[in-house]
Amino acid sequence: MTLSMTPQIQSPCKLICELDLDKGLCKGCGRSREEIAMWTRYSDAQRAFIMTELDERLEALGASD
């Protein structure tokens, strides 16, 4: 398989990498430090599940600012 044929892994990263230390979540994407570190090792199903939770997490972070 060539590099151009390598499947892309969907990521919610917005290149705003700042952790909310109280909640332990990234203010840009809503993932935890562990989720960010493990993202490429998660299955498609695991990533999809986490993606369903991110909007709610980001809303909670906005409410705490």
N, C-alpha and C positions, 0 to 999 in steps of 0.2 A: 504494500500500500504506500503510495506517495503522500507527501505532506498535504498536497492539495486535496487528497481524498480522505484525509482524517476528519471524522465527524466533529462538528463544533459542539462544545458543551455550553448549554444555556447558562448564563450567569446574570444575577440581578445587580452586579457591581456597577456603581455609578461614578467610580473613581473619587469618591468622597469618603476617604478612609479615616474616620474619626469615631472612636468608641465612646459611648455613654458609659462611664464607669459605674454608675448606680445600677443600670439595667443590664450591663454587659453586652450591649448590642451596638452594631455599627450604625451611626446616624445617617449614612448614605444608603445602605441597602437593607438594614434591619436584621442581618445575620449575626449570630454569636461568633466569638473568636474561634471556637472549635469548628463551627459550620464553615467558616471561611477557610480554615486550614484543611479541612477534610473534603471540600467541595468537589474536587476532581476525582476523589475516591468513592464518593456516593454513587449509588445507582441512579438511573434516570427517574425512577419512582421516588426515591428519597429526595432528590432535588426538587421534583415537582411538588411533593408534599410541603417542603419547606417554603417554596415559592408561594403557596396558597396562604401562608401565615404572615408574609412580609408586610403587606399593606396595613394589617391590624397592628403589627409591632411598630411600624413607623408612625402610625397615628398615636400610639401610646407614648412614643418618644417625644412627639411634638407637643403633646399635652403636658409633659413633664418639664418642658423648657420654660 
